[in-house]
Amino acid sequence: MNIYRNWILASRPWSFSMTAISVSVGSALAAIDGTFSWAFYLLALIAGVFMHAATNLINDYYDVKSGVDFKGVSTGIYRPHPLLEGKLTSRQVLIEACVLYVVATIIGLYLAADRGWPLIGIGLIGVFASITYTAPPFKYKYIALGELSVFLMWGPLMVMGSYFIQRQAFSINALLISIPFGILVALVLLANNIRDISHDRSKGIRTLPIIIGERNGLRLYSTLVILAYAGMIGMSIAGPLYMWSLIVVLSLPLALKLIRQMMQKIPDDADAQTAKLDTAFGLLLVASLVLEGLI
């Protein structure tokens, strides 16, 4: 049983809330526009979570293989890391990732055949971004492109893909609404990279905070948090969101507290704390869309 527990921990299940929120936002918007299927929602959610889990695993696999992650590094201190801890071998992690990719692909192909072939393009982009994040020869996480990729994957791509699965059409409104949440998900990686500036620089990695500097990285972090909330408020008042969506502001005190903390001293779990903000923000957004659909 221990190996199954370690497989689950290695996939970082606590991060799946971000995928669940992105899929739920796209699906809820489709429901408001008139079409919703629980079966398609669950299939999209399972495929998204499996792809997310595979991405986490392949990321850890290549980070350890390339020597970026090792015992004592911050990533292995604040969260379980079965590969670093020797509870899983590299081969076991790689096999688990491949199995998850295969299952996600099978579900994706079924959805594409049933709902529309544009989903093939979305799936290919997602798989390519997932594998090449830390895998050679691209390793684009190490050349300051990680934040952009995370924004696109958990923002426009996942939200619009989920909308398409329900409606068999794309929506400019879904695109606009995906932006604030996509920004906040990208800030999880930005927080991680700000914290790890010294470590990453020693490994020859060029993340965004290394290029623009720690102080500017913190300014960017704070600015993007504020812009995400400003965007939500603006869209709730002027459209395409609804007045219900102003409840997202209930998470603003958490955001302001996190900004103050980041400015004073970057915590070891800066990325995890940012993920908590994402979850609060995203759940309130989903709740507002459900309320609009019901009322």
Backbone torsions as a table, in degrees:
resi	resn	phi	psi	omega
1	MET	NA	-28.7	-176.9
2	ASN	-61.0	-36.5	-177.8
3	ILE	-66.0	-35.9	178.1
4	TYR	-68.9	-38.6	176.9
5	ARG	-62.9	-42.7	-179.8
6	ASN	-68.2	-34.9	175.8
7	TRP	-62.3	-42.9	179.3
8	ILE	-64.4	-46.6	-179.6
9	LEU	-63.3	-38.3	-179.4
10	ALA	-64.1	-27.0	-179.6
11	SER	-80.2	-6.4	179.9
12	ARG	58.7	62.7	-174.8
13	PRO	-61.2	-25.1	179.6
14	TRP	-64.4	-18.1	-179.5
15	SER	-86.7	-8.6	-174.5
16	PHE	-70.1	-15.0	178.5
17	SER	-58.6	-32.5	-179.3
18	MET	-66.0	-41.8	176.9
19	THR	-66.8	-43.1	179.8
20	ALA	-59.8	-39.2	-179.6
21	ILE	-68.4	-45.5	-179.3
22	SER	-60.1	-46.1	178.9
23	VAL	-63.9	-39.1	-178.4
24	SER	-69.0	-38.0	178.5
25	VAL	-62.3	-50.5	179.6
26	GLY	-60.4	-41.7	-178.6
27	SER	-69.8	-39.3	179.4
28	ALA	-66.3	-38.6	176.6
29	LEU	-63.3	-38.8	176.5
30	ALA	-63.7	-39.7	179.3
31	ALA	-63.7	-40.3	178.0
32	ILE	-63.0	-36.0	179.8
33	ASP	-80.2	-3.9	170.2
34	GLY	121.1	-5.1	-177.0
35	THR	-135.1	129.8	176.1
36	PHE	-155.9	134.7	175.9
37	SER	-129.4	124.1	177.4
38	TRP	-62.7	-35.6	-179.4
39	ALA	-63.7	-46.7	179.6
40	PHE	-67.8	-35.4	177.3
41	TYR	-61.7	-47.5	-177.8
42	LEU	-66.5	-39.1	177.5
43	LEU	-64.2	-43.5	178.1
44	ALA	-62.9	-40.1	-180.0
45	LEU	-65.4	-45.8	-179.9
46	ILE	-62.7	-46.1	179.6
47	ALA	-62.0	-41.9	179.8
48	GLY	-64.6	-43.7	-179.9
49	VAL	-66.2	-42.2	179.4
50	PHE	-64.4	-40.1	177.3
51	MET	-65.7	-39.8	177.6
52	HIS	-62.7	-45.2	179.6
53	ALA	-62.6	-43.2	179.4
54	ALA	-63.3	-38.3	178.0
55	THR	-62.3	-44.7	178.4
56	ASN	-60.8	-42.4	-177.9
57	LEU	-67.2	-45.9	-177.8
58	ILE	-69.3	-31.0	174.9
59	ASN	-62.5	-50.2	179.4
60	ASP	-63.4	-40.0	-178.9
61	TYR	-57.0	-49.6	-177.2
62	TYR	-77.8	-30.3	176.0
63	ASP	-64.0	-40.4	178.5
64	VAL	-72.8	-43.2	-178.2
65	LYS	-61.4	-36.9	-178.5
66	SER	-86.8	-3.2	178.1
67	GLY	85.0	7.1	178.1
68	VAL	-71.3	-40.9	176.1
69	ASP	-104.2	135.3	176.8
70	PHE	-154.9	169.9	-178.5
71	LYS	-59.4	130.3	-179.8
72	GLY	102.9	-18.6	177.9
73	VAL	-70.4	151.0	-172.3
74	SER	-56.6	-37.7	-179.6
75	THR	-58.1	-36.0	-178.2
76	GLY	-86.6	-3.4	-178.1
77	ILE	-93.6	-45.9	-172.5
78	TYR	-90.0	-10.9	178.5
79	ARG	-136.7	155.7	175.2
80	PRO	-61.3	138.0	-179.9
81	HIS	-141.6	78.0	-174.2
82	PRO	-53.7	-31.1	179.7
83	LEU	-69.0	-45.9	177.6
84	LEU	-66.4	-34.5	-176.8
85	GLU	-79.1	-3.7	179.4
86	GLY	78.6	11.6	179.8
87	LYS	-83.2	-19.0	173.6
88	LEU	-132.6	147.7	175.0
89	THR	-88.5	163.3	177.4
90	SER	-58.8	-39.1	-180.0
91	ARG	-63.4	-41.5	179.2
92	GLN	-63.9	-41.2	178.6
93	VAL	-64.8	-42.2	-179.5
94	LEU	-65.6	-41.5	178.7
95	ILE	-63.2	-44.3	179.5
96	GLU	-60.7	-43.6	179.4
97	ALA	-60.7	-44.1	-179.0
98	CYS	-63.7	-40.9	179.1
99	VAL	-62.6	-43.2	180.0
100	LEU	-65.7	-40.5	176.3
101	TYR	-60.1	-43.5	-177.9
102	VAL	-63.4	-46.5	-179.5
103	VAL	-63.5	-44.9	178.8
104	ALA	-61.2	-38.8	179.9
105	THR	-66.5	-41.7	179.2
106	ILE	-61.3	-45.0	178.5
107	ILE	-63.9	-42.3	179.7
108	GLY	-61.5	-41.1	178.9
109	LEU	-66.1	-38.9	176.7
110	TYR	-62.1	-45.9	-179.6
111	LEU	-64.3	-39.3	179.3
112	ALA	-64.0	-41.2	-179.9
113	ALA	-66.7	-34.2	-176.5
114	ASP	-87.5	-38.7	-171.3
115	ARG	-105.9	-24.3	178.4
116	GLY	147.8	141.1	-175.0
117	TRP	-71.4	-15.3	172.1
118	PRO	-55.5	-23.6	177.7
119	LEU	-65.4	-24.1	176.0
120	ILE	-63.3	-45.1	178.6
121	GLY	-61.4	-44.1	178.5
122	ILE	-61.9	-43.0	-179.7
123	GLY	-64.5	-42.3	179.5
124	LEU	-63.2	-41.0	177.0
125	ILE	-61.4	-44.4	-179.1
126	GLY	-63.1	-44.5	179.9
127	VAL	-65.3	-44.1	179.9
128	PHE	-61.0	-46.4	180.0
129	ALA	-64.2	-37.3	-179.2
130	SER	-64.5	-49.6	-174.2
131	ILE	-73.9	-42.1	-173.9
132	THR	-82.3	1.3	179.5
133	TYR	-55.2	-48.5	176.9
134	THR	-126.1	-4.0	-177.7
135	ALA	-84.7	141.7	175.2
136	PRO	-68.5	153.9	7.8
137	PRO	-91.1	-7.3	-173.3
138	PHE	-79.2	-57.3	179.3
139	LYS	46.3	50.6	-171.1
140	TYR	-70.8	-15.5	173.3
141	LYS	-59.9	-30.1	-175.3
142	TYR	-88.5	2.4	178.0
143	ILE	-126.4	37.8	170.1
144	ALA	67.5	24.4	179.0
145	LEU	-110.9	2.4	-176.5
146	GLY	-63.4	-46.5	-177.8
147	GLU	-61.1	-42.6	179.5
148	LEU	-61.7	-43.8	-179.6
149	SER	-63.6	-45.3	-179.7
150	VAL	-61.4	-42.3	177.4
151	PHE	-58.0	-47.9	-177.3
152	LEU	-67.3	-39.2	-176.6
153	MET	-70.0	-50.7	-175.4
154	TRP	-88.7	-8.5	175.3
155	GLY	-99.3	-105.5	-174.1
156	PRO	-55.5	-45.6	-173.0
157	LEU	-64.3	-50.6	-174.7
158	MET	-73.8	-40.4	-179.3
159	VAL	-67.2	-47.7	-179.2
160	MET	-69.5	-34.3	176.1
161	GLY	-63.1	-42.6	178.9
162	SER	-66.1	-37.9	176.8
163	TYR	-63.4	-44.6	-178.8
164	PHE	-62.3	-39.8	180.0
165	ILE	-58.1	-37.7	-179.7
166	GLN	-80.3	-42.4	-170.1
167	ARG	-105.1	-11.6	-174.6
168	GLN	56.7	36.2	178.2
169	ALA	-159.7	158.1	175.7
170	PHE	-96.4	162.7	-175.5
171	SER	-139.4	127.1	176.2
172	ILE	-65.6	-32.0	177.7
173	ASN	-65.5	-41.4	177.1
174	ALA	-62.7	-38.0	177.6
175	LEU	-61.2	-48.8	-178.3
176	LEU	-63.3	-42.9	-177.0
177	ILE	-69.9	-25.3	-179.9
178	SER	-72.3	-20.2	-171.0
179	ILE	-65.3	-51.3	-178.6
180	PRO	-58.2	-44.0	-179.6
181	PHE	-68.6	-39.9	177.1
182	GLY	-58.3	-38.5	177.8
183	ILE	-61.9	-46.1	-177.5
184	LEU	-65.6	-36.4	177.3
185	VAL	-65.2	-40.7	178.1
186	ALA	-62.1	-29.3	-179.9
187	LEU	-70.2	-19.5	173.5
188	VAL	-61.4	-45.6	178.6
189	LEU	-70.2	-39.0	178.7
190	LEU	-60.8	-43.0	177.7
191	ALA	-61.2	-43.4	177.4
192	ASN	-59.1	-44.0	-177.1
193	ASN	-73.0	-31.3	174.6
194	ILE	-65.5	-45.4	179.0
195	ARG	-60.7	-37.3	-171.8
196	ASP	-97.6	20.2	-176.2
197	ILE	-53.7	-50.3	-176.6
198	SER	-63.9	-45.5	-179.6
199	HIS	-62.7	-47.6	-177.7
200	ASP	-64.8	-39.3	179.4
201	ARG	-62.7	-37.6	-179.8
202	SER	-67.3	-21.1	-179.9
203	LYS	-98.0	5.0	179.4
204	GLY	77.3	16.3	-179.4
205	ILE	-88.0	139.1	179.3
206	ARG	-114.9	88.1	175.4
207	THR	-86.0	170.7	-179.0
208	LEU	-58.9	-45.7	178.6
209	PRO	-63.5	-28.9	177.0
210	ILE	-69.4	-38.1	-179.0
211	ILE	-70.9	-44.3	-175.1
212	ILE	-96.4	-10.7	179.9
213	GLY	95.0	153.3	-176.7
214	GLU	-60.7	-47.0	-177.7
215	ARG	-61.0	-45.8	178.5
216	ASN	-67.7	-32.3	175.8
217	GLY	-62.5	-41.6	177.8
218	LEU	-67.6	-38.7	176.2
219	ARG	-62.2	-42.6	178.8
220	LEU	-63.4	-43.5	178.2
221	TYR	-56.1	-51.4	-177.8
222	SER	-63.8	-42.8	-178.8
223	THR	-62.7	-42.6	-177.9
224	LEU	-69.6	-34.5	174.9
225	VAL	-61.0	-48.1	-179.2
226	ILE	-62.5	-42.4	179.8
227	LEU	-64.7	-35.8	178.5
228	ALA	-61.8	-44.7	179.1
229	TYR	-70.1	-39.7	178.3
230	ALA	-61.2	-40.8	178.4
231	GLY	-62.8	-41.8	179.5
232	MET	-64.7	-43.6	-179.5
233	ILE	-64.7	-45.0	-179.9
234	GLY	-61.2	-44.4	-179.6
235	MET	-71.4	-27.0	177.6
236	SER	-70.7	-33.8	-178.2
237	ILE	-85.7	-44.7	-173.6
238	ALA	-101.2	-8.9	-176.3
239	GLY	98.2	161.3	5.2
240	PRO	-85.6	3.7	176.6
241	LEU	-81.4	-172.4	-172.0
242	TYR	-126.3	162.0	-178.2
243	MET	-58.5	-29.4	176.5
244	TRP	-56.2	-32.4	-173.2
245	SER	-69.6	-8.8	175.0
246	LEU	-66.2	-13.9	178.2
247	ILE	-65.2	-16.5	176.8
248	VAL	-59.5	-26.5	-179.4
249	VAL	-63.0	-18.7	177.6
250	LEU	-60.6	-22.5	178.7
251	SER	-89.6	-1.9	-177.2
252	LEU	-61.3	-40.7	177.3
253	PRO	-56.5	-37.4	177.0
254	LEU	-63.8	-39.5	179.4
255	ALA	-65.9	-44.4	-179.1
256	LEU	-66.5	-38.7	176.9
257	LYS	-62.3	-41.0	-179.6
258	LEU	-67.6	-40.1	177.6
259	ILE	-61.1	-45.8	178.8
260	ARG	-60.2	-43.5	-179.9
261	GLN	-63.4	-43.4	-180.0
262	MET	-62.8	-38.6	-178.8
263	MET	-70.2	-32.5	-178.6
264	GLN	-80.5	-51.8	179.9
265	LYS	-159.7	122.1	-176.6
266	ILE	-69.2	118.0	-178.0
267	PRO	-73.1	156.5	178.7
268	ASP	-61.7	-31.1	-179.8
269	ASP	-104.6	38.9	-177.4
270	ALA	-56.2	-40.2	-180.0
271	ASP	-68.7	-39.6	179.7
272	ALA	-66.2	-39.4	178.3
273	GLN	-67.3	-36.6	176.3
274	THR	-66.0	-37.5	177.8
275	ALA	-63.2	-34.7	176.4
276	LYS	-64.4	-39.8	176.0
277	LEU	-62.7	-44.8	178.0
278	ASP	-55.6	-44.5	-177.0
279	THR	-63.9	-45.4	178.8
280	ALA	-62.0	-47.5	179.1
281	PHE	-60.0	-48.9	-175.5
282	GLY	-67.6	-41.9	179.7
283	LEU	-64.1	-38.6	177.4
284	LEU	-66.5	-37.9	176.8
285	LEU	-63.2	-47.2	179.2
286	VAL	-61.5	-43.3	179.5
287	ALA	-59.8	-40.1	-179.7
288	SER	-65.5	-37.5	179.0
289	LEU	-70.1	-38.0	176.3
290	VAL	-63.8	-42.4	177.9
291	LEU	-61.4	-43.0	178.3
292	GLU	-62.1	-41.4	-179.4
293	GLY	-66.2	-34.2	-177.7
294	LEU	-81.7	-33.3	-170.7
295	ILE	-104.2	NA	NA
